[in-house]
Amino acid sequence: MKEIALHIQDIAENSIRAGATQLRIHIVEDTERDVLSVHIADNGCGMDEMMLKKALDPFFTTKNVRRVGMGLSLFRQAALRADGSFSIESAPGKGTSLTAEFRHSHFDRQPLGDMAGAIVVLLMSDPELDIDYRHRIDEDEFVFDTKVIRSTLEDVTISEPAVLQFIRELISDRQNLE
């Protein structure tokens, strides 16, 4: 994967398959500390200790379609390659939480990429998913919350093409200002 947004989308799709109804994606760019941090948390079924250890193995997957589960291991490697770190916590019935940190200015740090596209794809795959997406750059923070969007929609669903286009433009416009 060439963009951090694609890693986020892949991990979030795993969350949906694990029964998550809520997803938190928080990105922090701290230029003074030279850190880009990505935190993803869900309320899915979670993993026990044994499954958690296997989850970082690129040759382990719970999917029937592929025989490899590269998502977490690739994201971890991307963070480590950019002088960063990676941690993951999970417990059955409590969901999963992970944090990947990158040295912001590192030559090998992947670009953030198309977060608007990633969020829209997630909403298309599960229109009922609650997403709390936050992106902070130093002191400036952008917040997108599907609960807020849904409260203003009344009888229109979030999966309507016009709503998805609005969401894409809202997040894209914000991302393009950065």
Backbone bond lengths (Angstrom), bond angles and torsions (degrees), N, CA, C in turn:
res aa  C-N    CA-C-N  psi(-1)  N-CA   C-N-CA  omega(-1)  CA-C   N-CA-C  phi
1 M - - - 1.450 - - 1.520 108.33 -
2 K 1.304 115.02 137.47 1.456 119.79 -173.78 1.516 114.29 -99.69
3 E 1.324 117.24 -8.32 1.463 120.96 -178.45 1.525 109.76 -132.82
4 I 1.307 115.96 147.99 1.461 120.94 176.47 1.527 110.04 -63.00
5 A 1.328 117.82 -35.92 1.468 121.06 179.54 1.525 111.56 -58.33
6 L 1.321 118.04 -35.30 1.464 120.86 179.19 1.526 111.21 -70.73
7 H 1.332 116.84 -36.09 1.464 120.00 173.94 1.530 109.68 -62.57
8 I 1.329 116.24 -45.68 1.461 121.27 -179.81 1.531 110.15 -60.10
9 Q 1.322 116.36 -45.90 1.463 120.54 179.78 1.528 110.90 -60.87
10 D 1.315 117.54 -43.76 1.466 121.72 -179.92 1.529 111.07 -61.93
11 I 1.309 116.47 -45.98 1.470 120.73 -179.84 1.529 110.53 -66.30
12 A 1.328 116.96 -39.74 1.465 120.67 178.38 1.535 111.04 -65.52
13 E 1.328 117.28 -36.59 1.470 119.77 176.29 1.527 110.33 -64.15
14 N 1.332 117.10 -37.21 1.468 120.15 174.26 1.524 110.38 -62.45
15 S 1.332 116.83 -39.08 1.464 120.99 177.78 1.520 111.14 -60.48
16 I 1.318 115.96 -43.14 1.469 120.54 179.53 1.525 109.56 -63.16
17 R 1.335 117.25 -43.91 1.469 120.46 177.69 1.532 111.58 -62.67
18 A 1.324 116.33 -26.35 1.472 121.32 179.38 1.529 111.52 -87.66
19 G 1.327 116.97 10.72 1.457 120.83 174.55 1.517 115.85 88.41
20 A 1.328 117.98 11.09 1.470 120.28 -179.64 1.527 110.82 -65.18
21 T 1.324 114.76 138.61 1.465 121.58 172.95 1.521 110.21 -113.25
22 Q 1.331 115.58 -13.09 1.465 121.51 178.91 1.524 108.72 -130.77
23 L 1.324 114.14 138.06 1.452 120.23 -178.25 1.524 108.71 -138.32
24 R 1.313 115.53 130.17 1.468 121.06 177.82 1.524 107.37 -114.68
25 I 1.332 115.58 124.83 1.464 122.21 177.29 1.517 106.81 -125.23
26 H 1.320 116.36 110.01 1.463 121.12 -179.36 1.522 108.75 -120.60
27 I 1.309 115.04 125.38 1.459 122.29 178.95 1.518 107.47 -117.94
28 V 1.325 115.93 130.83 1.460 121.12 178.94 1.523 108.05 -127.25
29 E 1.318 114.59 124.42 1.458 120.74 173.46 1.521 107.18 -110.60
30 D 1.312 115.88 109.81 1.458 122.63 179.80 1.525 106.81 -109.34
31 T 1.316 115.73 95.01 1.470 119.43 -174.73 1.523 112.21 -69.93
32 E 1.323 117.31 -28.35 1.463 119.68 178.52 1.531 110.67 -66.89
33 R 1.322 116.47 -41.29 1.470 121.04 177.83 1.527 112.05 -86.80
34 D 1.352 117.44 -7.20 1.464 123.74 -179.71 1.535 111.23 61.41
35 V 1.346 115.59 46.98 1.460 121.25 -177.55 1.528 110.05 -130.54
36 L 1.321 115.12 136.04 1.456 122.00 167.34 1.520 105.26 -115.92
37 S 1.324 116.44 121.57 1.459 122.29 -176.08 1.527 109.60 -118.66
38 V 1.326 115.95 134.91 1.458 122.36 176.82 1.522 107.62 -121.81
39 H 1.330 115.49 121.40 1.463 120.80 178.14 1.527 107.73 -118.82
40 I 1.331 116.13 127.43 1.464 122.08 178.89 1.522 107.23 -127.02
41 A 1.323 116.33 130.30 1.464 120.50 178.39 1.525 109.13 -139.07
42 D 1.329 115.63 144.11 1.465 119.95 178.73 1.524 110.55 -135.91
43 N 1.314 115.16 170.26 1.461 121.13 176.51 1.528 110.29 -111.50
44 G 1.330 116.02 31.16 1.466 121.17 179.53 1.516 112.02 -70.01
45 C 1.315 115.42 -167.48 1.472 120.52 -174.42 1.523 113.26 -69.58
46 G 1.327 118.00 -17.75 1.456 120.77 179.46 1.516 112.10 75.26
47 M 1.329 115.51 176.86 1.464 121.71 -178.29 1.525 109.17 -133.82
48 D 1.325 114.94 146.03 1.453 118.17 173.54 1.530 108.81 -78.86
49 E 1.316 116.32 175.95 1.463 121.12 -174.73 1.530 112.39 -60.29
50 M 1.314 117.05 -40.17 1.461 121.08 -179.23 1.534 110.99 -66.17
51 M 1.328 116.20 -45.40 1.466 120.76 179.26 1.524 110.45 -64.79
52 L 1.322 117.15 -38.13 1.462 121.80 179.82 1.525 110.64 -61.09
53 K 1.325 117.19 -41.51 1.471 120.75 178.14 1.525 110.64 -64.47
54 K 1.331 116.82 -40.56 1.467 121.23 179.77 1.530 112.12 -70.11
55 A 1.330 116.88 -27.01 1.466 121.10 -173.11 1.529 113.36 -60.12
56 L 1.323 117.48 -26.96 1.462 120.43 179.55 1.529 112.89 -89.33
57 D 1.310 117.54 -2.18 1.459 122.35 177.14 1.529 108.66 -80.69
58 P 1.341 117.86 120.84 1.465 119.30 -177.55 1.528 113.78 -65.01
59 F 1.324 117.55 -14.89 1.458 119.85 -178.15 1.523 112.56 -102.84
60 F 1.334 115.71 13.83 1.459 121.04 176.73 1.520 109.17 -113.77
61 T 1.310 116.43 135.35 1.458 121.12 174.84 1.526 109.55 -152.16
62 T 1.308 115.80 152.89 1.466 120.49 173.25 1.522 110.00 -98.50
63 K 1.337 117.36 -2.26 1.460 121.64 -179.00 1.518 110.25 -81.58
64 N 1.323 115.94 145.55 1.463 121.06 176.81 1.520 111.95 -87.34
65 V 1.320 117.14 -18.44 1.458 121.73 -174.60 1.527 111.39 -74.26
66 R 1.329 116.86 -43.65 1.458 121.54 -178.72 1.514 109.67 -118.18
67 R 1.310 115.49 158.46 1.455 120.35 179.01 1.532 111.79 -98.84
68 V 1.320 117.56 1.89 1.466 121.03 178.38 1.513 109.12 -128.02
69 G 1.321 116.38 153.11 1.456 122.00 179.85 1.507 109.32 -125.68
70 M 1.298 116.97 71.93 1.458 122.46 -169.52 1.526 114.67 -75.19
71 G 1.319 119.47 -16.32 1.459 122.13 -170.76 1.513 115.85 -51.18
72 L 1.321 117.11 -62.00 1.462 120.48 -177.47 1.521 111.64 -65.48
73 S 1.330 116.93 -41.45 1.466 118.91 -177.98 1.533 111.03 -66.93
74 L 1.313 117.98 -37.47 1.470 120.37 177.43 1.526 111.60 -67.49
75 F 1.325 116.87 -39.94 1.465 120.56 179.09 1.528 109.88 -65.33
76 R 1.320 115.76 -43.05 1.463 120.86 177.52 1.533 110.39 -60.12
77 Q 1.325 116.50 -46.83 1.467 120.43 179.91 1.527 111.55 -63.17
78 A 1.322 117.61 -38.29 1.468 120.90 178.46 1.527 110.39 -61.36
79 A 1.323 116.64 -41.93 1.470 120.59 179.25 1.527 110.80 -67.33
80 L 1.323 117.14 -46.42 1.462 120.35 -178.61 1.523 111.75 -65.58
81 R 1.329 117.08 -36.03 1.462 121.86 179.10 1.536 111.57 -63.85
82 A 1.325 116.46 -25.40 1.471 121.14 -179.64 1.530 110.53 -103.49
83 D 1.332 116.48 37.06 1.472 122.60 179.07 1.521 112.81 54.58
84 G 1.323 116.26 37.30 1.458 120.47 -177.83 1.506 112.33 -112.48
85 S 1.326 114.58 -157.20 1.455 121.50 -178.96 1.524 109.16 -145.64
86 F 1.314 115.14 167.40 1.458 120.99 -179.06 1.519 108.44 -147.52
87 S 1.320 116.92 132.41 1.458 120.50 175.67 1.527 109.11 -139.82
88 I 1.313 115.24 149.97 1.462 120.66 -179.99 1.523 108.58 -142.87
89 E 1.327 115.23 139.56 1.461 122.31 177.16 1.518 107.83 -132.92
90 S 1.309 115.32 144.30 1.454 119.60 178.74 1.516 109.10 -160.22
91 A 1.304 115.34 154.65 1.458 121.55 175.17 1.528 107.71 -151.69
92 P 1.317 116.95 140.92 1.463 119.34 178.68 1.533 111.53 -54.61
93 G 1.316 115.02 131.74 1.455 121.11 179.59 1.517 115.13 78.83
94 K 1.326 117.75 -3.07 1.468 120.39 -176.93 1.524 113.52 -119.23
95 G 1.312 118.17 -4.49 1.452 120.69 178.97 1.513 113.00 89.49
96 T 1.320 113.84 -171.97 1.458 121.94 -176.09 1.516 109.44 -132.49
97 S 1.318 115.57 145.16 1.458 122.44 179.80 1.527 107.49 -137.81
98 L 1.323 116.10 134.08 1.458 119.20 177.08 1.515 110.55 -139.54
99 T 1.313 114.71 153.52 1.459 121.73 177.50 1.522 108.33 -134.88
100 A 1.321 115.21 129.81 1.463 121.89 173.68 1.522 107.15 -119.90
101 E 1.319 116.22 129.13 1.462 120.95 176.93 1.513 108.70 -117.84
102 F 1.327 114.90 142.08 1.453 123.48 -179.59 1.528 108.13 -127.61
103 R 1.318 117.48 146.57 1.458 118.18 167.74 1.525 105.54 -72.29
104 H 1.309 115.90 118.17 1.458 122.67 -171.38 1.529 112.55 -55.12
105 S 1.305 116.72 -42.65 1.472 120.45 -174.68 1.524 113.39 -90.46
106 H 1.317 117.55 3.51 1.460 120.30 -175.94 1.530 111.03 -63.88
107 F 1.311 115.28 137.92 1.461 121.87 -179.07 1.531 112.18 -57.39
108 D 1.322 117.13 -36.19 1.459 121.49 -176.90 1.527 114.50 -90.71
109 R 1.345 117.05 3.04 1.467 117.75 178.12 1.515 109.17 -69.82
110 Q 1.314 115.66 128.12 1.449 120.37 177.77 1.528 109.80 -67.65
111 P 1.333 117.46 150.90 1.471 118.81 175.10 1.529 109.53 -68.72
112 L 1.319 115.66 155.52 1.461 119.41 178.56 1.524 110.45 -60.62
113 G 1.307 117.76 -45.08 1.463 120.77 177.36 1.516 113.09 86.25
114 D 1.312 115.24 -159.68 1.462 123.94 -170.16 1.533 111.85 -88.68
115 M 1.320 116.04 81.61 1.461 119.72 178.57 1.524 111.55 -65.99
116 A 1.326 117.70 -34.17 1.468 120.67 178.59 1.522 110.23 -60.17
117 G 1.313 116.27 -45.80 1.460 120.99 178.93 1.522 111.34 -63.20
118 A 1.325 116.94 -41.73 1.472 120.71 179.77 1.532 111.12 -62.38
119 I 1.323 116.87 -44.28 1.475 120.67 -179.51 1.529 110.03 -64.49
120 V 1.322 117.20 -43.29 1.468 120.81 -179.69 1.529 110.69 -63.76
121 V 1.334 117.72 -42.93 1.468 120.34 178.27 1.527 110.17 -60.38
122 L 1.315 117.76 -41.71 1.459 120.67 178.80 1.525 111.35 -62.87
123 L 1.325 116.78 -41.44 1.461 120.37 179.41 1.524 111.66 -69.91
124 M 1.316 116.91 -32.26 1.468 119.81 176.01 1.529 110.45 -68.24
125 S 1.334 117.14 -37.03 1.461 119.64 -178.33 1.526 112.00 -76.60
126 D 1.337 117.35 -27.81 1.461 121.16 178.22 1.529 109.07 -149.02
127 P 1.340 117.53 87.83 1.466 121.39 -176.70 1.525 114.37 -62.02
128 E 1.331 118.19 -17.97 1.466 121.47 -179.86 1.530 112.23 -88.09
129 L 1.314 117.86 -7.53 1.455 122.30 -177.83 1.530 110.62 -64.15
130 D 1.321 116.28 130.90 1.462 121.04 173.91 1.526 107.50 -91.40
131 I 1.321 115.99 121.67 1.462 121.51 -179.43 1.522 109.41 -117.83
132 D 1.313 115.58 125.92 1.465 123.30 172.05 1.529 105.41 -109.67
133 Y 1.334 116.02 101.17 1.462 121.94 -177.90 1.520 108.47 -110.14
134 R 1.305 115.82 124.55 1.470 121.48 178.55 1.515 108.62 -131.19
135 H 1.326 114.50 139.02 1.458 120.10 178.06 1.527 107.33 -135.42
136 R 1.318 114.36 112.49 1.461 119.93 -179.71 1.516 109.35 -110.92
137 I 1.320 114.91 131.51 1.466 121.80 172.06 1.519 105.95 -119.13
138 D 1.320 115.00 110.44 1.459 122.23 -174.27 1.530 108.88 53.11
139 E 1.304 119.48 -114.41 1.471 121.19 -176.76 1.524 113.50 -96.41
140 D 1.325 118.04 -3.78 1.460 122.38 -176.87 1.529 109.45 -97.98
141 E 1.348 116.73 125.90 1.460 119.75 -177.57 1.521 111.55 -126.88
142 F 1.349 114.50 136.41 1.453 123.04 173.73 1.523 107.28 -107.85
143 V 1.337 117.08 132.39 1.463 122.05 -179.39 1.523 108.69 -124.39
144 F 1.319 114.63 129.09 1.465 121.89 174.40 1.523 107.08 -127.78
145 D 1.325 116.55 125.27 1.457 121.46 -177.95 1.526 108.68 -134.98
146 T 1.328 116.36 120.70 1.462 119.17 -178.59 1.527 112.50 -63.11
147 K 1.315 118.09 -26.44 1.470 120.20 177.56 1.528 110.25 -62.29
148 V 1.317 116.65 -39.76 1.472 120.98 178.45 1.526 109.71 -67.33
149 I 1.329 116.38 -44.41 1.478 120.26 179.28 1.527 109.66 -60.39
150 R 1.325 116.95 -47.76 1.469 120.34 -178.24 1.527 111.97 -61.62
151 S 1.329 117.39 -35.38 1.465 119.82 -178.28 1.523 112.02 -67.39
152 T 1.316 117.66 -22.15 1.465 120.33 179.00 1.527 112.89 -96.13
153 L 1.322 117.70 -11.31 1.465 120.94 -175.64 1.520 114.04 -79.70
154 E 1.305 118.33 -25.06 1.458 123.89 -175.80 1.526 110.98 58.74
155 D 1.344 119.28 -107.73 1.466 122.05 -174.69 1.524 113.87 -91.32
156 V 1.304 118.38 1.74 1.462 121.98 -178.49 1.527 108.01 -96.25
157 T 1.336 116.79 137.25 1.464 120.04 179.66 1.526 110.51 -86.89
158 I 1.319 114.63 154.72 1.462 120.78 -178.31 1.529 111.44 -67.43
159 S 1.338 117.19 -19.01 1.463 120.69 -178.81 1.530 113.59 -86.01
160 E 1.318 117.02 -0.16 1.468 119.84 175.71 1.528 108.73 -61.79
161 P 1.329 118.42 137.22 1.469 121.04 -178.21 1.529 113.76 -53.66
162 A 1.327 117.66 -40.15 1.470 119.92 -179.46 1.530 111.23 -66.02
163 V 1.324 117.06 -36.04 1.468 121.12 178.88 1.530 109.60 -69.94
164 L 1.327 116.48 -44.09 1.469 119.96 178.64 1.528 110.99 -62.65
165 Q 1.327 116.31 -38.05 1.470 119.76 177.21 1.529 110.71 -65.43
166 F 1.329 116.42 -40.83 1.464 120.36 176.65 1.528 110.69 -60.65
167 I 1.332 116.60 -45.00 1.467 121.17 179.73 1.526 110.13 -62.21
168 R 1.327 116.54 -45.71 1.472 120.33 178.58 1.528 110.79 -57.63
169 E 1.325 116.55 -46.41 1.469 120.46 -178.85 1.526 111.60 -67.16
170 L 1.327 116.76 -39.98 1.463 121.04 179.53 1.526 110.59 -59.33
171 I 1.319 116.59 -49.84 1.464 120.38 -178.68 1.525 110.96 -72.08
172 S 1.332 117.90 -40.67 1.474 121.48 178.88 1.517 112.02 -62.05
173 D 1.330 115.63 -45.87 1.468 119.19 179.97 1.509 110.55 -58.99
174 R 1.293 116.46 -41.73 1.468 120.77 178.84 1.523 110.66 -66.05
175 Q 1.328 116.36 -44.61 1.462 120.88 -178.20 1.521 110.81 -66.20
176 N 1.319 117.78 -35.22 1.465 120.71 -179.64 1.514 112.56 -70.77
177 L 1.334 117.98 -19.87 1.458 121.16 177.62 1.534 111.60 -76.51
178 E 1.312 115.88 -18.42 1.468 119.84 -174.24 1.495 112.70 -81.12
